[in-house]
């Protein structure tokens, strides 16, 4: 079952690549427009990294945003059509690479002062990938994760870990396939990161300016593998 969900997750980002690119580039997703794009950019810039790996970079908006501030980046994503549109827009290097292959890419990619995952940790299990990331980090570097705030997903099912389905309703037209994604409680996120050798430096909960409810969870971590 888990294997099926992961395959469908991967497939959805091939099938929905055009619709996703339009939704991001036309700023159709309100939470991104009002809150989360600025939150992740601010958090990266505050760390002043020289070289960033954008993991699950999608169509590449964050790499372009970082380039505008003089920060070099490499974007990796399993979706070939998303990497194609990212490359066409320039400003960074991009590579088609699933998380399971990141290990084999370490020599090629080199090391980074910062690893960023913006709404890109969607599967289960994640532990092998989180363990691989230590090898891509330069000494004193950090891992920055932005994910859906577990509280904001409370209407979608019980407050416990499990697979859910994103239909992309409200993100505009053209989405061909729903996306299975794995919901994690706050307790589960913190346990997973601790078990995979990541230590929390700080956490932020950016709020929606009108509802004043948390939209996302931002976690800055440093590497302390056991
Ligand atoms: C919600 S999108 C976010 C894209 C981008 N980070 C952004 O902020 O616009 C999730 C991205 O994660 C990528 N992704 C999900 N699971 C992946 C995996 N196992 N390996 C590589 N990429 C993956 C998808 O292809 C998709 O581009």
py3Dmol code that shows the C-alpha trace and the ligand (Angstrom):
import py3Dmol

protein = """\
ATOM      1  CA  UNK A   1       0.000   0.000   0.000  1.00  0.00           C
ATOM      2  CA  UNK A   2       2.785   2.369   1.035  1.00  0.00           C
ATOM      3  CA  UNK A   3       4.602   1.535  -2.192  1.00  0.00           C
ATOM      4  CA  UNK A   4       1.451   2.386  -4.200  1.00  0.00           C
ATOM      5  CA  UNK A   5       1.081   5.733  -2.421  1.00  0.00           C
ATOM      6  CA  UNK A   6       4.704   6.614  -3.101  1.00  0.00           C
ATOM      7  CA  UNK A   7       4.407   5.677  -6.759  1.00  0.00           C
ATOM      8  CA  UNK A   8       1.220   7.733  -7.124  1.00  0.00           C
ATOM      9  CA  UNK A   9       2.847  10.656  -5.287  1.00  0.00           C
ATOM     10  CA  UNK A  10       5.744  10.583  -7.733  1.00  0.00           C
ATOM     11  CA  UNK A  11       3.467  10.188 -10.715  1.00  0.00           C
ATOM     12  CA  UNK A  12       1.249  13.104  -9.702  1.00  0.00           C
ATOM     13  CA  UNK A  13       4.214  15.495 -10.017  1.00  0.00           C
ATOM     14  CA  UNK A  14       4.770  14.351 -13.584  1.00  0.00           C
ATOM     15  CA  UNK A  15       1.106  14.627 -14.516  1.00  0.00           C
ATOM     16  CA  UNK A  16       0.509  17.939 -12.720  1.00  0.00           C
ATOM     17  CA  UNK A  17       3.748  19.659 -13.714  1.00  0.00           C
ATOM     18  CA  UNK A  18       2.164  22.234 -16.041  1.00  0.00           C
ATOM     19  CA  UNK A  19      -0.724  23.028 -13.713  1.00  0.00           C
ATOM     20  CA  UNK A  20       1.623  23.322 -10.719  1.00  0.00           C
ATOM     21  CA  UNK A  21       3.996  25.592 -12.628  1.00  0.00           C
ATOM     22  CA  UNK A  22       1.115  27.889 -13.561  1.00  0.00           C
ATOM     23  CA  UNK A  23      -0.252  27.894  -9.994  1.00  0.00           C
ATOM     24  CA  UNK A  24       3.143  28.869  -8.556  1.00  0.00           C
ATOM     25  CA  UNK A  25       4.136  31.368 -11.219  1.00  0.00           C
ATOM     26  CA  UNK A  26       0.730  33.071 -11.280  1.00  0.00           C
ATOM     27  CA  UNK A  27       0.775  33.148  -7.455  1.00  0.00           C
ATOM     28  CA  UNK A  28      -2.576  31.409  -7.237  1.00  0.00           C
ATOM     29  CA  UNK A  29      -1.936  29.788  -3.854  1.00  0.00           C
ATOM     30  CA  UNK A  30      -2.930  32.317  -1.220  1.00  0.00           C
ATOM     31  CA  UNK A  31      -0.929  30.841   1.671  1.00  0.00           C
ATOM     32  CA  UNK A  32       2.235  31.015  -0.449  1.00  0.00           C
ATOM     33  CA  UNK A  33       1.495  34.533  -1.664  1.00  0.00           C
ATOM     34  CA  UNK A  34       0.681  35.913   1.784  1.00  0.00           C
ATOM     35  CA  UNK A  35       2.880  33.882   4.100  1.00  0.00           C
ATOM     36  CA  UNK A  36       5.092  30.960   3.224  1.00  0.00           C
ATOM     37  CA  UNK A  37       7.181  32.206   0.256  1.00  0.00           C
ATOM     38  CA  UNK A  38       8.396  35.186   2.263  1.00  0.00           C
ATOM     39  CA  UNK A  39       8.864  33.045   5.377  1.00  0.00           C
ATOM     40  CA  UNK A  40      11.263  30.592   3.736  1.00  0.00           C
ATOM     41  CA  UNK A  41      13.193  33.267   1.869  1.00  0.00           C
ATOM     42  CA  UNK A  42      13.608  35.287   5.059  1.00  0.00           C
ATOM     43  CA  UNK A  43      14.792  32.202   6.949  1.00  0.00           C
ATOM     44  CA  UNK A  44      17.385  31.283   4.296  1.00  0.00           C
ATOM     45  CA  UNK A  45      18.677  34.836   3.995  1.00  0.00           C
ATOM     46  CA  UNK A  46      19.030  35.138   7.774  1.00  0.00           C
ATOM     47  CA  UNK A  47      21.538  32.244   7.684  1.00  0.00           C
ATOM     48  CA  UNK A  48      23.494  33.899   4.841  1.00  0.00           C
ATOM     49  CA  UNK A  49      24.495  30.636   3.096  1.00  0.00           C
ATOM     50  CA  UNK A  50      26.768  30.729   0.066  1.00  0.00           C
ATOM     51  CA  UNK A  51      25.531  27.527  -1.567  1.00  0.00           C
ATOM     52  CA  UNK A  52      22.082  25.990  -1.120  1.00  0.00           C
ATOM     53  CA  UNK A  53      20.578  22.662  -2.200  1.00  0.00           C
ATOM     54  CA  UNK A  54      16.838  23.050  -2.862  1.00  0.00           C
ATOM     55  CA  UNK A  55      15.482  19.533  -2.360  1.00  0.00           C
ATOM     56  CA  UNK A  56      12.216  18.907  -4.218  1.00  0.00           C
ATOM     57  CA  UNK A  57      12.681  22.268  -5.956  1.00  0.00           C
ATOM     58  CA  UNK A  58       9.662  21.958  -8.255  1.00  0.00           C
ATOM     59  CA  UNK A  59       9.667  24.632 -10.979  1.00  0.00           C
ATOM     60  CA  UNK A  60      12.519  26.436  -9.229  1.00  0.00           C
ATOM     61  CA  UNK A  61      11.010  29.644  -7.792  1.00  0.00           C
ATOM     62  CA  UNK A  62      13.120  29.479  -4.613  1.00  0.00           C
ATOM     63  CA  UNK A  63      16.396  28.999  -6.495  1.00  0.00           C
ATOM     64  CA  UNK A  64      15.515  32.025  -8.616  1.00  0.00           C
ATOM     65  CA  UNK A  65      14.637  34.000  -5.486  1.00  0.00           C
ATOM     66  CA  UNK A  66      17.987  33.105  -3.928  1.00  0.00           C
ATOM     67  CA  UNK A  67      19.889  34.002  -7.109  1.00  0.00           C
ATOM     68  CA  UNK A  68      18.334  37.479  -6.891  1.00  0.00           C
ATOM     69  CA  UNK A  69      20.178  37.793  -3.550  1.00  0.00           C
ATOM     70  CA  UNK A  70      23.468  36.495  -4.960  1.00  0.00           C
ATOM     71  CA  UNK A  71      23.123  33.000  -3.455  1.00  0.00           C
ATOM     72  CA  UNK A  72      24.163  30.018  -5.590  1.00  0.00           C
ATOM     73  CA  UNK A  73      21.875  27.039  -5.587  1.00  0.00           C
ATOM     74  CA  UNK A  74      21.266  23.621  -7.045  1.00  0.00           C
ATOM     75  CA  UNK A  75      17.715  22.314  -7.346  1.00  0.00           C
ATOM     76  CA  UNK A  76      16.869  18.610  -7.398  1.00  0.00           C
ATOM     77  CA  UNK A  77      13.494  17.040  -8.040  1.00  0.00           C
ATOM     78  CA  UNK A  78      12.174  13.679  -9.237  1.00  0.00           C
ATOM     79  CA  UNK A  79       9.820  15.305 -11.741  1.00  0.00           C
ATOM     80  CA  UNK A  80      11.545  15.627 -15.134  1.00  0.00           C
ATOM     81  CA  UNK A  81       8.949  18.064 -16.522  1.00  0.00           C
ATOM     82  CA  UNK A  82       9.341  20.365 -13.493  1.00  0.00           C
ATOM     83  CA  UNK A  83      13.128  20.300 -13.826  1.00  0.00           C
ATOM     84  CA  UNK A  84      12.737  21.131 -17.510  1.00  0.00           C
ATOM     85  CA  UNK A  85      10.715  24.304 -16.788  1.00  0.00           C
ATOM     86  CA  UNK A  86      13.054  25.219 -13.936  1.00  0.00           C
ATOM     87  CA  UNK A  87      16.054  24.977 -16.273  1.00  0.00           C
ATOM     88  CA  UNK A  88      14.298  27.045 -18.908  1.00  0.00           C
ATOM     89  CA  UNK A  89      13.850  29.858 -16.364  1.00  0.00           C
ATOM     90  CA  UNK A  90      17.572  29.689 -15.449  1.00  0.00           C
ATOM     91  CA  UNK A  91      19.399  31.192 -12.436  1.00  0.00           C
ATOM     92  CA  UNK A  92      20.576  27.875 -10.939  1.00  0.00           C
ATOM     93  CA  UNK A  93      21.646  24.337 -11.762  1.00  0.00           C
ATOM     94  CA  UNK A  94      18.925  21.731 -11.775  1.00  0.00           C
ATOM     95  CA  UNK A  95      19.033  17.950 -11.759  1.00  0.00           C
ATOM     96  CA  UNK A  96      16.392  15.248 -12.030  1.00  0.00           C
ATOM     97  CA  UNK A  97      16.958  13.218  -8.876  1.00  0.00           C
ATOM     98  CA  UNK A  98      14.640  11.296  -6.558  1.00  0.00           C
ATOM     99  CA  UNK A  99      15.411  11.386  -2.845  1.00  0.00           C
ATOM    100  CA  UNK A 100      16.385   7.719  -2.957  1.00  0.00           C
ATOM    101  CA  UNK A 101      19.171   8.606  -5.420  1.00  0.00           C
ATOM    102  CA  UNK A 102      20.595  11.562  -3.466  1.00  0.00           C
ATOM    103  CA  UNK A 103      23.181   9.278  -1.906  1.00  0.00           C
ATOM    104  CA  UNK A 104      24.691   8.444  -5.303  1.00  0.00           C
ATOM    105  CA  UNK A 105      24.815  12.105  -6.260  1.00  0.00           C
ATOM    106  CA  UNK A 106      26.881  13.326  -3.294  1.00  0.00           C
ATOM    107  CA  UNK A 107      30.195  13.334  -5.231  1.00  0.00           C
ATOM    108  CA  UNK A 108      28.638  15.166  -8.129  1.00  0.00           C
ATOM    109  CA  UNK A 109      26.654  17.695  -6.119  1.00  0.00           C
ATOM    110  CA  UNK A 110      29.321  18.473  -3.521  1.00  0.00           C
ATOM    111  CA  UNK A 111      28.462  19.935  -0.128  1.00  0.00           C
ATOM    112  CA  UNK A 112      26.169  22.789   0.777  1.00  0.00           C
ATOM    113  CA  UNK A 113      25.984  25.294   3.637  1.00  0.00           C
ATOM    114  CA  UNK A 114      22.243  24.892   3.615  1.00  0.00           C
ATOM    115  CA  UNK A 115      19.767  22.209   2.555  1.00  0.00           C
ATOM    116  CA  UNK A 116      16.209  23.433   2.044  1.00  0.00           C
ATOM    117  CA  UNK A 117      12.991  21.423   1.720  1.00  0.00           C
ATOM    118  CA  UNK A 118      10.009  23.664   0.998  1.00  0.00           C
ATOM    119  CA  UNK A 119       6.787  21.634   1.176  1.00  0.00           C
ATOM    120  CA  UNK A 120       8.687  18.763  -0.383  1.00  0.00           C
ATOM    121  CA  UNK A 121       8.807  16.110   2.374  1.00  0.00           C
ATOM    122  CA  UNK A 122       5.608  14.352   1.486  1.00  0.00           C
ATOM    123  CA  UNK A 123       6.317  10.650   1.797  1.00  0.00           C
ATOM    124  CA  UNK A 124       6.816   7.855   4.273  1.00  0.00           C
ATOM    125  CA  UNK A 125       9.302   6.482   5.134  1.00  0.00           C
ATOM    126  CA  UNK A 126      11.471   9.618   5.205  1.00  0.00           C
ATOM    127  CA  UNK A 127      14.160   8.403   7.605  1.00  0.00           C
ATOM    128  CA  UNK A 128      16.562   6.994   4.933  1.00  0.00           C
ATOM    129  CA  UNK A 129      16.486  10.253   3.001  1.00  0.00           C
ATOM    130  CA  UNK A 130      16.961  12.395   6.128  1.00  0.00           C
ATOM    131  CA  UNK A 131      19.965  10.240   7.045  1.00  0.00           C
ATOM    132  CA  UNK A 132      21.455  10.668   3.558  1.00  0.00           C
ATOM    133  CA  UNK A 133      21.268  14.453   3.870  1.00  0.00           C
ATOM    134  CA  UNK A 134      24.045  14.575   6.496  1.00  0.00           C
ATOM    135  CA  UNK A 135      26.524  13.646   3.736  1.00  0.00           C
ATOM    136  CA  UNK A 136      25.541  16.667   1.637  1.00  0.00           C
ATOM    137  CA  UNK A 137      26.032  19.225   4.373  1.00  0.00           C
ATOM    138  CA  UNK A 138      29.234  21.237   4.833  1.00  0.00           C
ATOM    139  CA  UNK A 139      30.548  21.559   8.414  1.00  0.00           C
ATOM    140  CA  UNK A 140      28.347  23.943  10.444  1.00  0.00           C
ATOM    141  CA  UNK A 141      25.690  23.926   7.735  1.00  0.00           C
ATOM    142  CA  UNK A 142      21.972  23.600   8.393  1.00  0.00           C
ATOM    143  CA  UNK A 143      18.817  21.966   7.155  1.00  0.00           C
ATOM    144  CA  UNK A 144      15.735  24.155   6.767  1.00  0.00           C
ATOM    145  CA  UNK A 145      12.342  22.515   6.395  1.00  0.00           C
ATOM    146  CA  UNK A 146       9.042  24.226   5.715  1.00  0.00           C
ATOM    147  CA  UNK A 147       5.999  21.988   5.873  1.00  0.00           C
ATOM    148  CA  UNK A 148       2.267  22.261   6.310  1.00  0.00           C
ATOM    149  CA  UNK A 149       1.504  23.140   9.916  1.00  0.00           C
ATOM    150  CA  UNK A 150      -0.010  19.971  11.420  1.00  0.00           C
ATOM    151  CA  UNK A 151      -2.681  22.093  13.101  1.00  0.00           C
ATOM    152  CA  UNK A 152      -3.791  23.535   9.760  1.00  0.00           C
ATOM    153  CA  UNK A 153      -4.511  20.013   8.434  1.00  0.00           C
ATOM    154  CA  UNK A 154      -6.776  19.143  11.350  1.00  0.00           C
ATOM    155  CA  UNK A 155      -9.924  19.167   9.201  1.00  0.00           C
ATOM    156  CA  UNK A 156      -8.573  16.434   6.924  1.00  0.00           C
ATOM    157  CA  UNK A 157      -8.703  13.526   9.405  1.00  0.00           C
ATOM    158  CA  UNK A 158      -7.708  12.399  12.898  1.00  0.00           C
ATOM    159  CA  UNK A 159      -4.674  14.022  14.510  1.00  0.00           C
ATOM    160  CA  UNK A 160      -2.422  11.052  13.852  1.00  0.00           C
ATOM    161  CA  UNK A 161       0.156  10.101  11.246  1.00  0.00           C
ATOM    162  CA  UNK A 162      -1.236   8.681   8.045  1.00  0.00           C
ATOM    163  CA  UNK A 163      -1.612   9.050   4.312  1.00  0.00           C
ATOM    164  CA  UNK A 164      -3.985  11.772   3.081  1.00  0.00           C
ATOM    165  CA  UNK A 165      -4.954  12.966  -0.393  1.00  0.00           C
ATOM    166  CA  UNK A 166      -4.424  16.425  -1.895  1.00  0.00           C
ATOM    167  CA  UNK A 167      -6.837  17.132  -4.754  1.00  0.00           C
ATOM    168  CA  UNK A 168      -5.407  20.599  -5.568  1.00  0.00           C
ATOM    169  CA  UNK A 169      -8.930  22.039  -5.522  1.00  0.00           C
ATOM    170  CA  UNK A 170      -8.609  25.807  -5.411  1.00  0.00           C
ATOM    171  CA  UNK A 171      -5.157  25.801  -7.026  1.00  0.00           C
ATOM    172  CA  UNK A 172      -6.538  26.504 -10.508  1.00  0.00           C
ATOM    173  CA  UNK A 173      -7.284  24.319 -13.486  1.00  0.00           C
ATOM    174  CA  UNK A 174      -5.354  21.547 -15.182  1.00  0.00           C
ATOM    175  CA  UNK A 175      -4.481  19.273 -12.253  1.00  0.00           C
ATOM    176  CA  UNK A 176      -4.729  15.769 -13.676  1.00  0.00           C
ATOM    177  CA  UNK A 177      -4.128  13.597 -10.636  1.00  0.00           C
ATOM    178  CA  UNK A 178      -4.581  13.754  -6.862  1.00  0.00           C
ATOM    179  CA  UNK A 179      -1.462  13.446  -4.733  1.00  0.00           C
ATOM    180  CA  UNK A 180      -1.182  11.091  -1.762  1.00  0.00           C
ATOM    181  CA  UNK A 181       0.886  12.686   1.038  1.00  0.00           C
ATOM    182  CA  UNK A 182       1.853  11.566   4.493  1.00  0.00           C
ATOM    183  CA  UNK A 183       0.507  13.656   7.382  1.00  0.00           C
ATOM    184  CA  UNK A 184       2.704  13.871  10.491  1.00  0.00           C
ATOM    185  CA  UNK A 185       1.833  15.283  13.875  1.00  0.00           C
ATOM    186  CA  UNK A 186       4.224  17.749  15.475  1.00  0.00           C
ATOM    187  CA  UNK A 187       5.343  15.036  17.896  1.00  0.00           C
ATOM    188  CA  UNK A 188       6.087  12.725  14.973  1.00  0.00           C
ATOM    189  CA  UNK A 189       8.085  15.375  13.038  1.00  0.00           C
ATOM    190  CA  UNK A 190      10.267  16.116  16.061  1.00  0.00           C
ATOM    191  CA  UNK A 191      10.829  12.422  16.838  1.00  0.00           C
ATOM    192  CA  UNK A 192      11.714  11.614  13.209  1.00  0.00           C
ATOM    193  CA  UNK A 193      14.227  14.456  12.996  1.00  0.00           C
ATOM    194  CA  UNK A 194      15.809  13.536  16.310  1.00  0.00           C
ATOM    195  CA  UNK A 195      16.082   9.853  15.351  1.00  0.00           C
ATOM    196  CA  UNK A 196      17.751  10.722  12.061  1.00  0.00           C
ATOM    197  CA  UNK A 197      20.439  12.853  13.721  1.00  0.00           C
ATOM    198  CA  UNK A 198      19.017  16.345  13.306  1.00  0.00           C
ATOM    199  CA  UNK A 199      18.973  18.791  16.223  1.00  0.00           C
ATOM    200  CA  UNK A 200      16.495  21.619  16.317  1.00  0.00           C
ATOM    201  CA  UNK A 201      17.934  25.138  16.451  1.00  0.00           C
ATOM    202  CA  UNK A 202      14.624  26.932  16.194  1.00  0.00           C
ATOM    203  CA  UNK A 203      11.060  26.508  15.028  1.00  0.00           C
ATOM    204  CA  UNK A 204       8.665  29.125  13.626  1.00  0.00           C
ATOM    205  CA  UNK A 205       4.920  28.997  12.999  1.00  0.00           C
ATOM    206  CA  UNK A 206       4.089  31.688  10.422  1.00  0.00           C
ATOM    207  CA  UNK A 207       0.501  32.920  10.781  1.00  0.00           C
ATOM    208  CA  UNK A 208      -2.079  33.829   8.164  1.00  0.00           C
ATOM    209  CA  UNK A 209      -2.436  37.619   8.431  1.00  0.00           C
ATOM    210  CA  UNK A 210      -6.241  37.550   8.528  1.00  0.00           C
ATOM    211  CA  UNK A 211      -7.249  34.306  10.257  1.00  0.00           C
ATOM    212  CA  UNK A 212      -4.171  34.481  12.524  1.00  0.00           C
ATOM    213  CA  UNK A 213      -3.954  30.681  12.326  1.00  0.00           C
ATOM    214  CA  UNK A 214      -0.617  28.911  11.712  1.00  0.00           C
ATOM    215  CA  UNK A 215      -0.032  28.117   8.055  1.00  0.00           C
ATOM    216  CA  UNK A 216       3.296  26.347   8.138  1.00  0.00           C
ATOM    217  CA  UNK A 217       5.986  24.975  10.354  1.00  0.00           C
ATOM    218  CA  UNK A 218       9.561  26.119   9.748  1.00  0.00           C
ATOM    219  CA  UNK A 219      12.324  24.061  11.330  1.00  0.00           C
ATOM    220  CA  UNK A 220      16.013  24.954  11.327  1.00  0.00           C
ATOM    221  CA  UNK A 221      18.211  21.989  12.195  1.00  0.00           C
ATOM    222  CA  UNK A 222      21.858  21.146  12.497  1.00  0.00           C
ATOM    223  CA  UNK A 223      23.543  17.855  11.919  1.00  0.00           C
ATOM    224  CA  UNK A 224      24.473  15.700  14.902  1.00  0.00           C
ATOM    225  CA  UNK A 225      24.416  12.103  13.612  1.00  0.00           C
ATOM    226  CA  UNK A 226      24.886   9.440  16.268  1.00  0.00           C
TER     227      UNK A 226
END
"""
ligand_1 = """\
27
LIG
C 4.607 20.853 -3.217
S 5.892 20.712 -4.408
C 7.015 21.947 -3.802
C 7.986 22.405 -4.863
C 8.925 23.526 -4.424
N 9.733 23.142 -3.291
C 8.147 24.776 -4.139
O 8.251 25.308 -3.036
O 7.421 25.245 -5.028
C 6.678 19.171 -3.932
C 7.875 18.811 -4.805
O 8.573 17.726 -4.200
C 8.990 16.841 -5.205
N 9.163 15.508 -4.622
C 8.286 14.872 -3.809
N 8.760 13.663 -3.463
C 9.972 13.536 -4.070
C 10.982 12.517 -4.088
N 10.831 11.379 -3.421
N 12.104 12.741 -4.800
C 12.285 13.926 -5.451
N 11.361 14.914 -5.502
C 10.228 14.730 -4.800
C 7.862 16.861 -6.222
O 8.278 16.385 -7.496
C 7.475 18.339 -6.205
O 8.173 19.085 -7.160
"""
view = py3Dmol.view(width=600, height=400)
view.addModel(protein, "pdb")
view.setStyle({"model": 0}, {"cartoon": {"style": "trace"}})
view.addModel(ligand_1, "xyz")
view.setStyle({"model": 1}, {"stick": {}})
view.zoomTo()
view.show()
